[in-house]
Amino acid sequence: MKLRYSPASPFARKVLVVAQEIGLGGAIERIPTDAWAADTDLPHDNPLCKVPALITDEGGHLYDSPVICEYLDSLHGGAKLFPPAGEARWTALRRQALADGIMDAALVCRVETTARPAEYRWTAWLDRQRNAITRAVDAFENETGSFSGFFSIGEIALVCALGYLDFRLPDLDWRQGHPSLATWYAAQESRPSVAETKPNG
Ligand SMILES: N[C@@H](CCC(=O)N[C@@H](CS)C(=O)NCC(=O)O)C(=O)O
């Protein structure tokens, strides 16, 4: 399998953490890709021109990190990172959606503050994204006590989202007012799959 990814992308990180957690890290050839490069051929593998994009051993294309992660999870016989059914599944999927939403909003902030020309910046739009991030982090703070200890796709996505906030929006200081989440996150940072995929770039 080949993965088009960027070392700064929290969505690509999610895929890499999943792959490592299920023992498939070595089965994926990583292809660094700049989705924003004017001459990129990424649309050949993902018409949306976004990373991550996976090229399967059969030559198929998969994109959107939840789809790629669930595909990888289908390839092994161990404990599933996507719980197969019931309450546990919906909780994991909801947490993944909330964490992915943090990443989406953080990416908007990043584009708004680094790519958009200053004269076109829309402060209310930026505030809306930052407020969404804060509410989502509040929600996770309130449910940290119910984390079971199992590193499901929900918790994996959350680690990647919080790591991205540290990386790109440190001024947001997400730990402020979220002591339980901060303690939980600190405990996850030493996991090999998390430590080895720390964002850079
Ligand atoms: N929903 C997608 C989001 C992927 C995404 O937004 N990737 C960013 C990099 S972190 C990207 O490639 N952006 C390029 C663009 O928006 O044109 C997923 O879960 O994979």
PDBQT file of the ligand as one rigid body, heavy atoms in Angstrom, charges set to zero:
ROOT
HETATM    1  N1  LIG A 301     -11.785  15.011   5.651  1.00  0.00    +0.000 N 
HETATM    2  C1  LIG A 301     -10.453  14.835   5.164  1.00  0.00    +0.000 C 
HETATM    3  C2  LIG A 301      -9.630  16.105   5.402  1.00  0.00    +0.000 C 
HETATM    4  C3  LIG A 301      -8.247  16.045   4.761  1.00  0.00    +0.000 C 
HETATM    5  C4  LIG A 301      -7.590  17.415   4.714  1.00  0.00    +0.000 C 
HETATM    6  O1  LIG A 301      -8.227  18.441   4.962  1.00  0.00    +0.000 OA
HETATM    7  N2  LIG A 301      -6.303  17.408   4.403  1.00  0.00    +0.000 N 
HETATM    8  C5  LIG A 301      -5.568  18.654   4.256  1.00  0.00    +0.000 C 
HETATM    9  C6  LIG A 301      -4.192  18.542   4.873  1.00  0.00    +0.000 C 
HETATM   10  S1  LIG A 301      -4.283  18.360   6.613  1.00  0.00    +0.000 SA
HETATM   11  C7  LIG A 301      -5.382  18.946   2.779  1.00  0.00    +0.000 C 
HETATM   12  O2  LIG A 301      -4.901  18.094   2.068  1.00  0.00    +0.000 OA
HETATM   13  N3  LIG A 301      -5.761  20.152   2.334  1.00  0.00    +0.000 N 
HETATM   14  C8  LIG A 301      -5.613  20.562   0.975  1.00  0.00    +0.000 C 
HETATM   15  C9  LIG A 301      -6.830  21.304   0.497  1.00  0.00    +0.000 C 
HETATM   16  O3  LIG A 301      -7.764  21.540   1.305  1.00  0.00    +0.000 OA
HETATM   17  O4  LIG A 301      -6.868  21.659  -0.680  1.00  0.00    +0.000 OA
HETATM   18  C10 LIG A 301      -9.828  13.608   5.849  1.00  0.00    +0.000 C 
HETATM   19  O5  LIG A 301     -10.310  13.211   6.906  1.00  0.00    +0.000 OA
HETATM   20  O6  LIG A 301      -8.903  13.004   5.290  1.00  0.00    +0.000 OA
ENDROOT
TORSDOF 0
